[in-house]
Amino acid sequence: MSRPKAREIHEQEQKLLLIAEKFGWRSNSQWQNALNIQNSSTITSWKSGGGIDDKNKDELVAYLNKRGCVITLLELISDDIMEFAVKLKMSREEASRALKLFSANQKISKKSEDAREQNGDISENRLIGKYIGIYYCHAGADLLRSALAVEKFEIYSDELNSNLILRQANNYVTGKTETGSVAVKDGRILAQLEYDDPSFPNSIYYLMEIILLKENKILYGLYTDVTDKPVREIFSTKFLLFSLDKELPLSERSYEGDYLYDLLLPFVKNDVTQRARFVVEPPTYELRGAMINAVRKARETLEQMEP
């Protein structure tokens, strides 16, 4: 006789969103620590509507009750979302605000999914375009002053239309245009800049898709490199890449106190996670919405900047 399936949770994605909002969980690791879950992919699956087995449902109910909520397993499974918010001791205003943001991001995700159906999962033609790359750095020789690097990139096909090329218009260290390769592996983008000078190892970019539409491309992840001589340090920093088709004479740095600096710093400032690792996880619904909004404002700001 086959084993019975665990009962599906009514409005599961919305309920998990409210739990995260209630306890301030902004990363999968916080879910893992609270519920003793080993794999981050398990949490990602739950958030996408994947089944939660009975053991983990029991763990979740036990955790909620330990934290002052009063809820049964049946209520977790069957309650409508606003009934569930009451059990979490959230106000209607708090719940409505979080759910409204969830709904807005679902619409954005649907557009991205539609594009995938037309073009395949992160297909090469969807990555092609001109971009601005942003990362946190120091202000030239002044190590006590911080800045954001503002650099021009482009992704395009080679002459045979068989491979993608990454092009950086002006490398800050070499002072030249540099190029390299782009590959998509298991839903993530790996890009590299390759230097003629053999003393420079490749610059490596590990990126994930935030949104990838024709008129709005945002990629997010890590930039890893080795500093120039004589220091030769290995470093890694958060990296934000977003499309900007217009040719603009940009300043290479935005300094502390600039509007652009204040706008984008929250997304590229480097923090070590609870696991003592420097991690860039897929953003929460709230962070993703904030990033898309900030990039829209950044494009408007860059168009007005003077070099």
C-alpha positions in Angstrom: 0.0 0.0 0.0 1.4 3.4 -0.9 2.3 5.9 1.7 -0.3 8.8 2.0 0.9 12.2 0.9 1.2 15.0 3.4 -1.7 17.4 3.3 -1.1 20.6 1.3 -1.1 23.9 3.2 -3.8 26.3 2.0 -2.1 29.6 0.8 1.3 28.2 1.8 3.5 30.8 0.1 1.5 33.7 1.7 1.6 32.0 5.1 5.4 31.5 5.0 5.7 35.1 4.0 3.8 36.2 7.1 5.9 33.9 9.3 9.1 35.5 7.9 7.6 39.0 8.4 6.6 38.1 12.0 10.1 37.0 13.0 12.2 39.2 10.8 13.6 36.3 8.8 15.3 37.7 5.7 17.4 34.6 4.6 17.0 30.9 4.3 19.6 30.4 7.0 17.3 32.0 9.6 14.6 29.4 8.7 17.2 26.6 8.9 18.4 27.7 12.3 14.9 28.0 13.8 13.6 24.7 12.4 16.8 22.6 12.3 16.6 22.2 8.5 19.9 21.1 6.9 19.5 22.3 3.3 18.8 25.8 2.1 17.1 24.3 -1.0 14.4 22.8 1.2 13.3 26.3 2.3 13.5 27.6 -1.2 11.2 24.8 -2.3 8.7 25.6 0.4 8.6 29.3 -0.5 7.8 28.2 -4.1 4.9 26.1 -3.0 6.8 22.8 -2.7 5.3 20.2 -0.3 6.2 20.4 3.4 6.2 16.9 5.0 4.3 16.1 8.2 7.4 16.1 10.4 8.4 19.6 9.3 4.8 20.8 9.7 4.9 19.6 13.3 8.3 21.4 13.8 6.9 24.6 12.4 3.7 24.5 14.6 5.9 23.7 17.7 8.1 26.7 17.0 5.2 29.1 16.5 3.6 28.1 19.8 7.0 28.4 21.6 7.2 32.0 20.3 3.8 33.0 21.7 1.5 32.1 18.8 -1.5 29.8 19.5 -2.1 27.5 16.5 -2.8 23.9 15.7 -1.5 21.8 12.8 -5.0 21.8 11.3 -5.2 25.6 11.5 -1.8 25.9 9.8 -3.1 23.7 7.0 -6.6 25.0 6.6 -6.9 28.6 7.8 -7.4 31.4 5.4 -4.6 33.9 5.3 -6.1 36.6 7.5 -7.2 34.0 10.1 -3.7 32.7 10.1 -2.4 36.3 10.6 -4.5 36.6 13.8 -2.9 33.3 15.1 0.5 34.9 14.5 -0.6 37.9 16.5 -0.1 40.2 13.5 -2.2 43.3 13.0 -4.4 43.4 9.8 -2.4 46.4 8.6 1.0 44.5 9.0 -0.4 41.4 7.2 -2.0 43.4 4.4 1.1 45.4 3.8 3.3 42.3 3.5 0.7 40.5 1.3 0.4 43.5 -1.0 4.2 43.5 -1.6 4.0 39.7 -2.1 1.3 40.2 -4.8 3.3 42.9 -6.6 6.4 40.6 -6.7 4.3 37.7 -8.0 3.3 39.8 -11.0 7.0 40.7 -11.6 7.9 37.0 -11.4 5.1 36.1 -13.8 6.5 38.4 -16.4 9.9 36.8 -15.9 8.4 33.3 -16.2 6.6 34.3 -19.4 9.9 35.5 -20.8 11.5 32.1 -19.9 8.7 30.3 -21.7 9.5 32.3 -24.9 13.3 32.2 -24.7 14.2 29.3 -22.4 15.7 29.4 -18.9 18.2 32.4 -18.9 18.8 31.9 -22.6 21.7 33.8 -24.1 19.7 36.3 -26.1 18.0 37.5 -22.8 21.4 38.4 -21.3 22.6 40.4 -24.3 22.7 44.2 -23.6 24.6 47.1 -22.0 24.9 47.3 -18.3 26.1 49.3 -15.3 28.1 47.4 -12.6 28.0 48.6 -9.0 30.2 47.5 -6.1 31.5 48.8 -2.8 35.1 50.1 -2.7 37.4 52.7 -1.2 37.8 56.1 -2.8 41.1 55.8 -4.7 44.2 56.3 -2.5 42.0 57.5 0.5 41.4 54.2 2.3 39.3 55.8 5.0 36.7 57.1 2.5 34.3 54.7 0.9 32.7 54.9 -2.6 30.7 52.9 -5.1 32.4 51.8 -8.3 30.2 52.7 -11.3 31.5 50.7 -14.3 30.2 50.1 -17.9 29.7 46.5 -19.1 28.2 44.8 -22.1 27.2 41.2 -22.9 27.1 40.3 -26.6 27.5 37.2 -28.9 30.7 36.4 -30.7 31.0 36.4 -34.4 29.7 32.8 -34.8 26.8 33.6 -32.4 27.8 30.6 -30.4 29.3 32.1 -27.2 28.6 35.1 -25.0 31.3 37.7 -24.4 31.6 40.0 -21.3 33.1 43.4 -22.1 34.2 46.0 -19.5 34.6 49.5 -21.2 37.4 50.7 -18.9 39.0 48.6 -16.3 40.0 50.8 -13.3 43.4 49.1 -12.8 44.5 48.4 -16.4 43.0 51.5 -17.9 41.9 49.4 -20.9 38.8 47.7 -22.3 38.8 44.1 -21.1 36.8 41.1 -22.3 36.0 37.6 -21.2 33.4 34.8 -21.3 29.9 34.3 -20.0 28.3 31.0 -19.2 25.0 29.9 -17.6 25.2 26.9 -15.3 22.3 25.5 -13.3 20.4 28.8 -13.4 23.4 30.9 -12.3 25.6 33.1 -14.5 29.4 32.7 -14.4 31.3 35.6 -16.1 35.0 36.3 -16.3 37.3 39.0 -17.5 40.5 37.6 -19.0 43.7 39.8 -19.0 46.6 39.9 -21.4 49.0 40.5 -18.5 49.7 37.0 -17.2 50.3 38.4 -13.7 46.5 39.3 -13.4 44.2 36.3 -12.7 40.7 36.4 -14.2 38.1 38.6 -12.5 35.2 36.4 -11.7 31.5 37.3 -11.4 29.0 34.8 -9.9 25.5 36.2 -10.6 21.8 35.3 -10.2 18.8 36.7 -12.0 16.6 39.3 -10.1 14.6 40.2 -13.2 15.5 39.6 -16.8 13.1 41.4 -19.2 14.0 43.1 -22.4 13.6 46.6 -20.9 14.7 45.7 -17.4 17.6 43.4 -16.6 19.0 43.1 -13.0 21.7 40.5 -12.0 23.0 40.2 -8.5 25.9 38.3 -6.8 29.6 38.3 -6.1 32.6 39.8 -7.8 35.9 38.1 -6.9 39.3 39.5 -8.0 43.0 40.0 -7.0 44.2 43.5 -6.4 47.0 45.0 -8.4 50.7 44.9 -7.4 52.3 45.2 -4.9 49.4 44.2 -2.5 48.1 41.2 -4.5 45.1 40.6 -2.1 42.3 38.3 -3.0 38.9 39.9 -2.4 35.2 39.3 -2.9 32.4 41.9 -2.8 28.7 42.1 -3.6 28.0 43.1 -7.2 24.9 44.6 -8.8 24.6 44.6 -12.6 21.6 46.3 -14.3 20.8 47.2 -17.8 21.2 50.8 -19.1 21.1 51.0 -22.9 21.9 54.7 -23.2 25.6 55.7 -23.8 26.4 58.1 -20.9 29.7 59.8 -19.9 29.7 58.3 -16.3 31.8 59.1 -13.4 33.7 56.0 -12.3 33.0 56.5 -8.6 30.0 57.7 -6.5 31.1 59.0 -3.1 29.7 58.9 0.3 26.9 61.5 0.5 26.0 61.2 -3.2 22.4 60.3 -3.9 23.5 57.3 -6.0 25.7 56.1 -3.2 23.0 56.3 -0.6 20.5 54.7 -2.9 22.5 51.5 -3.8 24.8 51.0 -0.8 22.2 48.8 1.1 22.4 46.2 -1.7 26.2 46.0 -2.1 27.5 46.7 1.4 29.4 43.6 2.6 28.2 41.7 5.7 29.2 38.3 7.0 26.2 36.1 7.6 25.3 34.0 10.7 27.1 31.1 9.1 30.3 33.1 9.2 30.3 33.1 5.4 30.0 35.9 2.9 26.8 34.9 1.1 24.5 36.5 -1.4 21.2 34.6 -1.2 18.2 35.1 -3.5 16.5 38.2 -2.1 13.3 38.1 -0.2 10.1 39.5 -1.8 10.6 42.7 0.1 14.3 43.1 -0.8 13.7 42.2 -4.4 11.0 44.8 -4.7 13.2 47.5 -3.1 16.1 46.6 -5.4 13.9 46.9 -8.6 12.7 50.3 -7.4 16.2 51.5 -6.5 17.6 50.5 -9.9 14.8 52.4 -11.6 15.8 55.5 -9.6 19.5 54.8 -10.2 19.0 54.8 -14.0 17.3 58.2 -13.7 20.1 59.5 -11.6 22.9 58.2 -13.9 21.3 60.0 -16.8 21.7 63.3 -14.9 25.3 62.7 -13.6 28.2 64.6 -15.0 31.6 62.9 -15.3 
